[in-house]
Amino acid sequence: MPASLPAVDVPPQPWTGRFDGDGAGHRRWWQAVEAYDGGTPAGAGTKPAVLLGFCSDEGVRRNKGRTGAAVAPAALRAALGPLAFHLERAVADAGDVVVAGGGLEAGQERAGRAVAAMLDAGQLSVVLGGGHETAFASYCGVAASAAVRGGQRLGVLNLDAHFDLRDEPVPGSGTPFLQMARAEAAAGREFRYAVVGIFEPSNTRALFDTAQKLGVRYLLDEDCDQERVREFVDGFLADIDVLYLTIDLDVLPAAVAPGVSAPAAYGVPLPVISAVCRQVARSGKLLHLDVAELNPGFDIDGRTAKVAARLINTLLR
């Protein structure tokens, strides 16, 4: 493993997809993505993006969910590969961090080191999860970056049916944002956390109480019409300098995203979630993003993976 790629367990593999011809007019993602070597991807105008896989479902197992998210990074790359490439930025692939056995915390730490290195090299880092334990791995990198250590106000925006603020003796996919809150407090920083899409019956009163104590902003899924969500996100963006966006695919209706650990009985419509992605991309504040909870073994015709790929493509436009 090159020294410029700290903590990556599996180097980037060749991408594949439909071939229509050579040249920019025919280019698809699989032809555009290059292997990341720690430098700036060639041809970068807008800030380059670098993808990192986080192959883990240990957090989901600990949270007593349906495992299978460890193979999601490969499924996400397979869904991105055939898409026509219209981006104004270069995109590179840094490979995968792999969580083996019960070594979740060590895997999160390794992924965090890789993300911090990418951010400090001037890239937009994109983590392909993994269960939502991916979020704490992302946070480890974002919090260690020069931007946050230098005093910029960090906001964490979660598109999710769940708060993931569980207070458990062993961290898992249900604990990452409480872990973040405690880490931010230890660092003497305000915890700025907002959630779009909370499904009330899946979150206990204790979780709502924790959210209130921590000053978490949230919208219930039933309240997520496009205008209200736009105003909510605008208000959150106004109070921060840099944004970490995390998308738990179970925020979407089960008919749109069946391939997740906990399919949504209601969910936020895809056009609303897509509009948030466009809004965040236009803000100029996006520092890091991740997509979590894709479970390919429960997907139908790759439906969830294709939706996730579309959202990633939107965020990088």
Secondary structure as GFF3:
##gff-version 3
##sequence-region A 1 317
A	DSSP	three_ten_helix	24	26	.	.	.	ID=ss1
A	DSSP	alpha_helix	29	32	.	.	.	ID=ss2
A	DSSP	beta_strand	34	35	.	.	.	ID=ss3
A	DSSP	beta_strand	46	55	.	.	.	ID=ss4
A	DSSP	alpha_helix	58	62	.	.	.	ID=ss5
A	DSSP	three_ten_helix	69	71	.	.	.	ID=ss6
A	DSSP	alpha_helix	72	80	.	.	.	ID=ss7
A	DSSP	beta_strand	89	98	.	.	.	ID=ss8
A	DSSP	alpha_helix	104	120	.	.	.	ID=ss9
A	DSSP	beta_strand	124	129	.	.	.	ID=ss10
A	DSSP	alpha_helix	134	144	.	.	.	ID=ss11
A	DSSP	alpha_helix	146	149	.	.	.	ID=ss12
A	DSSP	beta_strand	154	159	.	.	.	ID=ss13
A	DSSP	alpha_helix	176	186	.	.	.	ID=ss14
A	DSSP	beta_strand	193	198	.	.	.	ID=ss15
A	DSSP	three_ten_helix	200	202	.	.	.	ID=ss16
A	DSSP	alpha_helix	205	214	.	.	.	ID=ss17
A	DSSP	beta_strand	217	220	.	.	.	ID=ss18
A	DSSP	three_ten_helix	221	223	.	.	.	ID=ss19
A	DSSP	alpha_helix	226	238	.	.	.	ID=ss20
A	DSSP	beta_strand	242	248	.	.	.	ID=ss21
A	DSSP	three_ten_helix	249	251	.	.	.	ID=ss22
A	DSSP	alpha_helix	270	283	.	.	.	ID=ss23
A	DSSP	beta_strand	286	292	.	.	.	ID=ss24
A	DSSP	three_ten_helix	296	298	.	.	.	ID=ss25
A	DSSP	alpha_helix	303	315	.	.	.	ID=ss26
###
